Amino acid sequence: MSFRRLALLLVSLISFEGTRASAQLSKDSIEAAHAYSAKRGGIGLIVNEGGQIHFERYAKGHSAAEPIHLYSGTKSFFGALAVIAERDGLLSLDEKAAETLPEWRDDPRKSTITIRELLDFTSGLETGFDEIYGRSTADKLTLALGLEAKNDPGDSFIYGPSHLQVFCEVMRRKLKRKDLTYEAYLNRKLIQPLGIGISQWRADAHGNVIPSAGMYLTGRHWMTFGEMVCEGGKWNGKQLIPSDDLMNCFKSTPINPAFGLCFWLNSYCTRPDARELDVEETLEIEPLPEDWGRACLSKQAPPDLVCSLGSNFQRLYIVPSMSLVVVHQGKKGARGFRDAEFLGILFKDAIRTDPARAAEVSDDKMKRLFPKGFGGFWKKDEEPGRQ
């Protein structure tokens, strides 16, 4: 591993331990980013640096009190919930889903799918868009179990609601012995401790909330979730998710270096062969492309930027090294917003954290954050495509 890569990693670890940064985005860049957004249907923008809101503005007719449909921004809550469930002993990310789903045990492909592969969308399952988002009155968790596995697990990245539907069916069966639903478990472990309120859920006819795209939140409440992630799983002095567990959400696959466990990632941006790929634009292509190699969100944004991303330009950008959380809200039917363009404007003239700060990290802090060592981090340079 080069010194530069090590320094970037250490800077990220510093912020995950709670070091707060002063304002690092220029006022002109924030204003320019807002202007870009407003011309493309943006209806709200919040910039939080170092735990303080430095900018908050809404389009006429919209306000801070208005809940917005997050669409696929909902997914990241379930990535975080999965690592909590592993810490609770409810599941292992690397266990086979078929251990809980006997219906899958005789299928040559489905029988080998792990929970991690469901959450990083490499399970091989078909998308399930029509089945899950259609008007069927079926129990859509059970329905998802019947979807076809198009490819062997780990061989492809297929974006769609199928994976999380199956994950939540696994959760439903595991939680039954505790007399809990997966929605109640989410509320107990994340929503209530964060003090946020879900104003509405999109659900199927049986009351099962849709984990891939069902949540409605205000921008400030979504920002609260982002602050917790930015602080390495800590909120109001309480560690809701241990930092080393949360890091599982930001480990990508060789198939798609821009996606972890339900979070989009920018870590590949420092590679010479990196290519900016606009996720929302790409997901409108028919049929959905399966080549996500060398992808990043923005070459101008920091490599530790992670994103919770939903349709109609709903975005939660999180940059731990800058103690930065940005919420972007868009209106239905808006066109023309591109992450690389918006982020390029936002981070123009930004004051980046000095890599020399990495020297401040003590051996003791390193051991507490990564008790098992760096693991896969050390292999980045030897394994192109894995970030």
DOMARFI-919587 format. One record per residue (C-alpha): residue number from 1; residue in one letter; x, y, z. Coordinates in Angstrom, 1 decimal. Last residue first. Layout:
BEGIN
[NUM,A,[X,Y,Z]]
...
***
This chain:
BEGIN
[387,Q,[-12.0,-1.3,-2.9]]
[386,R,[-11.6,-4.4,-5.1]]
[385,G,[-11.2,-3.7,-8.8]]
[384,P,[-7.4,-4.2,-8.9]]
[383,E,[-6.2,-6.7,-6.3]]
[382,E,[-2.5,-6.1,-5.5]]
[381,D,[-2.9,-2.5,-4.7]]
[380,K,[-6.0,-3.0,-2.6]]
[379,K,[-4.6,-5.9,-0.7]]
[378,W,[-3.6,-4.1,2.5]]
[377,F,[-7.2,-3.0,2.9]]
[376,G,[-8.4,-6.6,2.8]]
[375,G,[-7.4,-7.3,6.4]]
[374,F,[-6.4,-4.1,8.1]]
[373,G,[-5.8,-5.5,11.6]]
[372,K,[-8.1,-7.8,13.6]]
[371,P,[-8.8,-5.2,16.3]]
[370,F,[-9.5,-2.5,13.7]]
[369,L,[-10.8,0.6,15.4]]
[368,R,[-9.4,-0.2,18.8]]
[367,K,[-6.1,-1.4,17.4]]
[366,M,[-5.7,1.8,15.3]]
[365,K,[-6.6,3.9,18.3]]
[364,D,[-3.9,2.2,20.4]]
[363,D,[-1.3,2.6,17.6]]
[362,S,[-2.0,6.3,17.7]]
[361,V,[-3.4,8.4,14.9]]
[360,E,[-1.9,11.9,14.9]]
[359,A,[0.4,10.9,12.0]]
[358,A,[-2.7,10.8,9.8]]
[357,R,[-2.9,14.6,10.2]]
[356,A,[-0.2,14.8,7.6]]
[355,P,[-2.9,13.9,5.0]]
[354,D,[-4.1,17.5,5.3]]
[353,T,[-7.9,17.5,5.2]]
[352,R,[-9.2,19.0,2.0]]
[351,I,[-10.2,22.7,1.8]]
[350,A,[-12.8,22.8,-1.0]]
[349,D,[-12.1,25.1,-3.9]]
[348,K,[-14.5,23.1,-6.1]]
[347,F,[-16.1,20.4,-4.0]]
[346,L,[-19.7,21.4,-4.6]]
[345,I,[-19.2,22.1,-8.3]]
[344,G,[-17.6,18.7,-9.0]]
[343,L,[-20.2,17.1,-6.8]]
[342,F,[-23.0,18.5,-8.9]]
[341,E,[-21.4,17.5,-12.2]]
[340,A,[-20.4,14.0,-11.0]]
[339,D,[-23.8,13.4,-9.5]]
[338,R,[-25.8,14.3,-12.5]]
[337,F,[-29.1,16.3,-12.5]]
[336,G,[-30.6,16.7,-15.9]]
[335,R,[-34.3,15.8,-15.4]]
[334,A,[-37.0,16.4,-12.8]]
[333,G,[-40.0,14.1,-13.1]]
[332,K,[-40.6,13.8,-9.3]]
[331,K,[-39.0,16.6,-7.4]]
[330,G,[-35.5,16.5,-6.0]]
[329,Q,[-33.9,16.6,-2.5]]
[328,H,[-30.2,16.8,-1.7]]
[327,V,[-28.8,16.1,1.7]]
[326,V,[-25.1,16.8,2.4]]
[325,V,[-23.2,15.4,5.3]]
[324,L,[-19.6,16.5,6.0]]
[323,S,[-17.2,15.6,8.8]]
[322,M,[-14.5,16.2,6.2]]
[321,S,[-12.8,12.8,6.4]]
[320,P,[-16.2,11.2,7.0]]
[319,V,[-17.7,12.3,3.7]]
[318,I,[-21.4,11.5,3.5]]
[317,Y,[-23.7,12.3,0.6]]
[316,L,[-27.5,11.7,1.1]]
[315,R,[-29.2,12.0,-2.3]]
[314,Q,[-32.8,12.1,-3.6]]
[313,F,[-32.3,13.0,-7.3]]
[312,N,[-35.7,11.8,-8.6]]
[311,S,[-34.8,8.2,-7.7]]
[310,G,[-32.8,7.4,-4.5]]
[309,L,[-29.2,7.4,-3.5]]
[308,S,[-27.5,6.8,-0.1]]
[307,C,[-23.9,7.9,-0.8]]
[306,V,[-20.4,7.3,0.4]]
[305,L,[-17.5,9.8,0.0]]
[304,D,[-14.2,8.3,1.3]]
[303,P,[-12.5,8.9,-2.1]]
[302,P,[-13.1,12.6,-1.9]]
[301,A,[-15.1,14.3,-4.7]]
[300,Q,[-13.5,15.5,-7.9]]
[299,K,[-13.4,12.1,-9.6]]
[298,S,[-17.1,11.7,-9.0]]
[297,L,[-19.4,8.7,-8.5]]
[296,C,[-17.0,5.9,-9.2]]
[295,A,[-17.0,2.9,-11.6]]
[294,R,[-14.0,0.8,-12.6]]
[293,G,[-16.3,-2.1,-13.6]]
[292,W,[-20.1,-1.6,-13.5]]
[291,D,[-20.8,-3.7,-16.6]]
[290,E,[-24.2,-5.3,-16.0]]
[289,P,[-26.3,-2.8,-17.9]]
[288,L,[-30.0,-2.7,-17.3]]
[287,P,[-32.0,-3.6,-20.4]]
[286,E,[-33.1,-0.9,-20.9]]
[285,I,[-31.1,2.0,-19.6]]
[284,E,[-32.8,4.0,-16.8]]
[283,L,[-30.5,2.6,-14.2]]
[282,T,[-27.5,4.3,-16.0]]
[281,E,[-29.0,7.8,-15.6]]
[280,E,[-29.6,7.2,-11.9]]
[279,V,[-26.1,5.8,-11.4]]
[278,D,[-24.1,8.4,-13.2]]
[277,L,[-20.8,6.7,-13.9]]
[276,E,[-17.5,8.4,-13.6]]
[275,R,[-14.7,6.2,-14.9]]
[274,A,[-11.6,5.2,-12.9]]
[273,D,[-8.6,4.0,-15.0]]
[272,P,[-6.0,6.1,-13.1]]
[271,R,[-7.5,5.0,-9.8]]
[270,T,[-8.3,7.7,-7.2]]
[269,C,[-12.0,7.6,-7.9]]
[268,Y,[-12.3,3.9,-6.9]]
[267,S,[-13.4,4.8,-3.4]]
[266,N,[-16.5,6.7,-4.5]]
[265,L,[-19.1,4.4,-2.9]]
[264,W,[-22.9,3.7,-3.2]]
[263,F,[-24.4,2.3,0.0]]
[262,C,[-26.7,-0.8,0.1]]
[261,L,[-23.9,-3.1,1.4]]
[260,G,[-21.1,-1.8,-0.9]]
[259,F,[-21.4,-0.3,-4.3]]
[258,A,[-19.0,1.7,-6.6]]
[257,P,[-16.4,-1.0,-7.0]]
[256,N,[-18.9,-3.2,-8.9]]
[255,I,[-18.0,-6.7,-10.0]]
[254,P,[-14.7,-6.7,-7.9]]
[253,T,[-16.9,-6.2,-4.9]]
[252,S,[-17.3,-3.2,-2.5]]
[251,K,[-16.6,-2.9,1.2]]
[250,F,[-18.3,0.2,2.6]]
[249,C,[-21.2,-1.4,4.5]]
[248,N,[-18.7,-3.7,6.2]]
[247,M,[-17.1,-0.6,7.7]]
[246,L,[-20.2,-0.3,10.0]]
[245,D,[-19.1,-3.4,11.9]]
[244,D,[-15.6,-1.9,12.5]]
[243,S,[-17.3,1.3,13.7]]
[242,P,[-19.6,-0.4,16.2]]
[241,I,[-23.2,0.5,15.4]]
[240,L,[-25.4,2.4,17.8]]
[239,Q,[-22.4,3.6,19.8]]
[238,K,[-24.0,6.1,22.2]]
[237,G,[-22.7,9.6,22.8]]
[236,N,[-25.6,11.3,21.1]]
[235,W,[-25.0,9.2,18.0]]
[234,K,[-22.2,6.9,17.1]]
[233,G,[-22.0,4.6,14.1]]
[232,G,[-18.7,5.9,12.7]]
[231,E,[-19.5,9.5,13.2]]
[230,C,[-20.2,10.0,9.5]]
[229,V,[-22.8,7.1,9.7]]
[228,M,[-24.5,8.8,12.6]]
[227,E,[-24.4,12.2,10.8]]
[226,G,[-26.0,10.5,7.7]]
[225,F,[-28.9,9.2,9.8]]
[224,T,[-29.4,12.7,11.2]]
[223,M,[-29.3,14.1,7.6]]
[222,W,[-32.3,11.8,6.8]]
[221,H,[-34.1,13.4,9.7]]
[220,R,[-33.2,16.9,8.5]]
[219,G,[-34.4,16.2,4.9]]
[218,T,[-37.7,15.0,6.1]]
[217,L,[-38.4,11.3,5.7]]
[216,Y,[-40.6,9.0,3.6]]
[215,M,[-39.5,5.3,3.3]]
[214,G,[-40.6,2.6,0.9]]
[213,A,[-37.9,2.1,-1.7]]
[212,S,[-35.8,-1.1,-1.3]]
[211,P,[-37.1,-2.1,2.1]]
[210,I,[-40.8,-2.2,1.1]]
[209,V,[-42.9,-2.3,4.2]]
[208,N,[-44.8,-5.6,4.7]]
[207,G,[-48.4,-4.6,5.5]]
[206,H,[-50.1,-7.5,3.7]]
[205,A,[-51.2,-5.4,0.7]]
[204,D,[-47.5,-4.3,0.2]]
[203,A,[-46.0,-1.3,1.9]]
[202,R,[-44.8,2.2,1.1]]
[201,W,[-44.0,3.7,4.4]]
[200,Q,[-45.0,7.1,5.8]]
[199,S,[-43.9,9.8,8.3]]
[198,I,[-40.8,7.9,9.4]]
[197,G,[-39.7,9.9,12.5]]
[196,I,[-36.2,10.4,13.7]]
[195,G,[-34.9,10.3,17.3]]
[194,L,[-31.7,8.4,16.2]]
[193,P,[-32.3,5.8,19.0]]
[192,Q,[-35.9,5.4,17.7]]
[191,I,[-35.1,4.9,14.1]]
[190,L,[-32.0,2.7,14.4]]
[189,K,[-32.2,-0.4,16.6]]
[188,R,[-35.8,-0.4,17.8]]
[187,N,[-37.4,1.1,14.7]]
[186,L,[-35.4,-1.3,12.4]]
[185,Y,[-36.5,-4.3,14.7]]
[184,A,[-40.1,-3.1,14.5]]
[183,E,[-39.9,-3.0,10.7]]
[182,Y,[-38.2,-6.5,10.6]]
[181,T,[-41.2,-7.8,12.6]]
[180,L,[-40.7,-8.9,16.2]]
[179,D,[-42.1,-11.8,18.2]]
[178,K,[-38.5,-12.8,19.2]]
[177,R,[-39.0,-16.3,17.6]]
[176,K,[-40.4,-14.5,14.5]]
[175,L,[-37.2,-12.5,14.2]]
[174,K,[-35.4,-15.1,12.2]]
[173,R,[-38.3,-15.7,9.9]]
[172,R,[-38.9,-12.0,9.2]]
[171,M,[-35.2,-11.4,8.8]]
[170,V,[-34.9,-14.0,6.1]]
[169,E,[-37.9,-12.5,4.4]]
[168,C,[-36.2,-9.1,4.8]]
[167,F,[-33.2,-10.4,2.9]]
[166,V,[-35.4,-11.8,0.2]]
[165,Q,[-37.1,-8.4,-0.3]]
[164,L,[-33.7,-6.8,-0.1]]
[163,H,[-32.4,-8.8,-3.1]]
[162,S,[-35.5,-8.5,-5.3]]
[161,P,[-35.6,-4.7,-5.2]]
[160,G,[-33.3,-4.2,-8.2]]
[159,Y,[-29.7,-3.7,-9.4]]
[158,I,[-28.0,-6.8,-10.8]]
[157,F,[-24.2,-6.9,-10.2]]
[156,S,[-22.8,-10.1,-11.7]]
[155,D,[-20.7,-13.2,-11.0]]
[154,G,[-20.8,-13.3,-7.2]]
[153,P,[-23.7,-15.7,-7.0]]
[152,D,[-24.2,-17.6,-10.3]]
[151,N,[-26.5,-15.9,-12.8]]
[150,K,[-30.2,-15.5,-13.6]]
[149,A,[-31.5,-16.7,-10.2]]
[148,E,[-35.2,-16.7,-10.8]]
[147,L,[-37.7,-15.1,-8.6]]
[146,G,[-39.8,-17.4,-6.4]]
[145,L,[-38.5,-16.1,-3.1]]
[144,A,[-39.6,-12.6,-4.1]]
[143,L,[-43.3,-13.6,-3.8]]
[142,T,[-42.8,-14.6,-0.2]]
[141,L,[-41.6,-11.1,0.6]]
[140,K,[-44.2,-9.6,-1.8]]
[139,D,[-47.2,-11.0,0.1]]
[138,A,[-49.5,-10.9,-3.0]]
[137,T,[-52.0,-8.1,-3.7]]
[136,S,[-50.2,-7.4,-7.1]]
[135,R,[-50.1,-3.8,-8.1]]
[134,G,[-46.5,-3.8,-9.4]]
[133,Y,[-43.4,-2.6,-7.5]]
[132,I,[-42.3,-6.0,-6.3]]
[131,E,[-43.2,-8.2,-9.2]]
[130,D,[-42.4,-5.7,-12.0]]
[129,F,[-39.1,-4.6,-10.5]]
[128,G,[-38.0,-8.2,-9.5]]
[127,T,[-34.4,-7.6,-10.6]]
[126,E,[-33.4,-11.2,-11.4]]
[125,L,[-31.4,-12.8,-8.7]]
[124,G,[-27.6,-13.3,-9.3]]
[123,S,[-26.8,-12.7,-5.6]]
[122,T,[-24.3,-9.9,-6.5]]
[121,F,[-26.6,-7.2,-5.2]]
[120,D,[-24.3,-6.1,-2.3]]
[119,L,[-27.0,-6.9,0.3]]
[118,L,[-28.2,-10.2,-1.2]]
[117,E,[-24.5,-11.2,-1.7]]
[116,R,[-23.8,-10.5,2.0]]
[115,I,[-26.8,-12.8,2.9]]
[114,T,[-25.2,-15.6,1.0]]
[113,I,[-26.5,-17.3,-2.1]]
[112,T,[-25.4,-21.0,-2.4]]
[111,S,[-28.8,-22.6,-2.4]]
[110,K,[-30.1,-20.1,-4.8]]
[109,R,[-27.9,-21.3,-7.6]]
[108,P,[-28.3,-25.1,-7.6]]
[107,D,[-31.9,-24.9,-6.3]]
[106,D,[-32.6,-27.7,-3.8]]
[105,R,[-32.1,-25.6,-0.7]]
[104,W,[-34.1,-22.6,-1.8]]
[103,E,[-37.5,-23.4,-0.4]]
[102,P,[-35.8,-24.3,2.9]]
[101,L,[-35.2,-20.5,3.5]]
[100,T,[-33.3,-20.0,6.7]]
[99,E,[-30.2,-22.0,5.9]]
[98,A,[-31.0,-21.2,2.3]]
[97,A,[-29.8,-17.6,2.9]]
[96,K,[-26.3,-18.9,3.2]]
[95,E,[-24.3,-17.5,6.0]]
[94,D,[-21.6,-14.9,5.1]]
[93,L,[-23.4,-11.9,6.6]]
[92,S,[-23.9,-13.9,9.8]]
[91,L,[-27.3,-13.7,11.5]]
[90,L,[-29.2,-12.8,14.7]]
[89,G,[-26.0,-12.7,16.7]]
[88,D,[-26.7,-9.1,17.8]]
[87,R,[-23.5,-8.0,16.0]]
[86,E,[-24.9,-9.7,12.8]]
[85,A,[-28.2,-7.9,13.2]]
[84,I,[-26.4,-4.6,13.6]]
[83,V,[-24.5,-5.3,10.4]]
[82,A,[-27.9,-6.0,8.6]]
[81,L,[-29.5,-2.9,10.0]]
[80,A,[-26.9,-0.7,8.4]]
[79,G,[-27.5,-2.2,5.0]]
[78,F,[-31.2,-1.9,5.8]]
[77,F,[-31.0,1.8,6.4]]
[76,S,[-29.0,2.1,3.2]]
[75,K,[-31.9,0.8,1.1]]
[74,T,[-34.3,3.6,1.9]]
[73,G,[-32.4,5.9,-0.3]]
[72,S,[-33.9,3.7,-3.0]]
[71,Y,[-37.1,5.8,-3.0]]
[70,L,[-36.5,8.5,-0.4]]
[69,H,[-40.1,9.9,-0.6]]
[68,I,[-39.9,13.3,0.9]]
[67,P,[-41.3,14.5,4.3]]
[66,E,[-41.9,18.2,4.4]]
[65,A,[-41.0,20.0,7.6]]
[64,A,[-37.8,21.5,6.2]]
[63,S,[-39.9,23.3,3.6]]
[62,H,[-41.3,23.2,0.0]]
[61,G,[-43.7,25.6,-1.7]]
[60,K,[-40.8,27.7,-3.1]]
[59,A,[-37.7,25.7,-3.3]]
[58,Y,[-35.8,24.9,-0.1]]
[57,R,[-32.6,26.1,1.4]]
[56,E,[-30.3,25.0,4.2]]
[55,F,[-26.6,25.9,4.5]]
[54,H,[-24.1,25.8,7.3]]
[53,I,[-25.9,23.2,9.4]]
[52,Q,[-23.5,22.3,12.2]]
[51,G,[-22.2,18.8,13.1]]
[50,G,[-18.7,19.5,11.7]]
[49,E,[-20.2,20.4,8.3]]
[48,N,[-23.9,20.0,7.5]]
[47,V,[-25.1,21.1,4.0]]
[46,I,[-28.8,20.9,3.4]]
[45,L,[-30.4,21.3,-0.1]]
[44,G,[-34.0,21.2,-1.0]]
[43,I,[-36.3,21.3,-4.1]]
[42,G,[-33.9,20.4,-6.9]]
[41,G,[-35.6,20.3,-10.2]]
[40,R,[-32.7,20.7,-12.5]]
[39,K,[-32.2,24.5,-12.5]]
[38,A,[-32.4,24.4,-8.7]]
[37,S,[-29.6,21.9,-8.4]]
[36,Y,[-27.1,23.9,-10.5]]
[35,A,[-28.0,27.0,-8.4]]
[34,H,[-27.5,25.0,-5.2]]
[33,A,[-24.1,23.8,-6.4]]
[32,A,[-23.1,27.4,-7.2]]
[31,E,[-24.2,28.5,-3.8]]
[30,I,[-22.2,25.7,-2.1]]
[29,S,[-19.2,26.5,-4.3]]
[28,D,[-19.4,30.2,-3.4]]
[27,K,[-19.6,29.5,0.3]]
[26,S,[-16.5,27.4,0.1]]
[25,L,[-16.6,23.9,1.5]]
[24,Q,[-14.2,23.2,4.4]]
[23,A,[-16.1,24.5,7.4]]
[22,S,[-14.4,23.3,10.6]]
[21,A,[-13.7,19.6,11.2]]
[20,R,[-14.8,17.4,14.1]]
[19,T,[-12.7,14.5,15.3]]
[18,G,[-15.3,11.8,16.3]]
[17,E,[-13.3,8.5,16.0]]
[16,F,[-14.7,8.1,12.5]]
[15,S,[-13.0,11.4,11.6]]
[14,I,[-9.6,10.0,12.5]]
[13,L,[-10.3,6.8,10.6]]
[12,S,[-10.9,8.7,7.4]]
[11,V,[-7.6,10.5,7.8]]
[10,L,[-6.0,7.1,8.3]]
[9,L,[-7.4,5.7,5.1]]
[8,L,[-6.2,8.7,3.1]]
[7,A,[-2.8,8.4,4.7]]
[6,L,[-2.5,4.7,3.8]]
[5,R,[-3.5,5.4,0.2]]
[4,R,[-0.9,8.2,0.0]]
[3,F,[1.8,6.2,1.7]]
[2,S,[1.3,3.4,-1.0]]
[1,M,[0.0,0.0,0.0]]
***
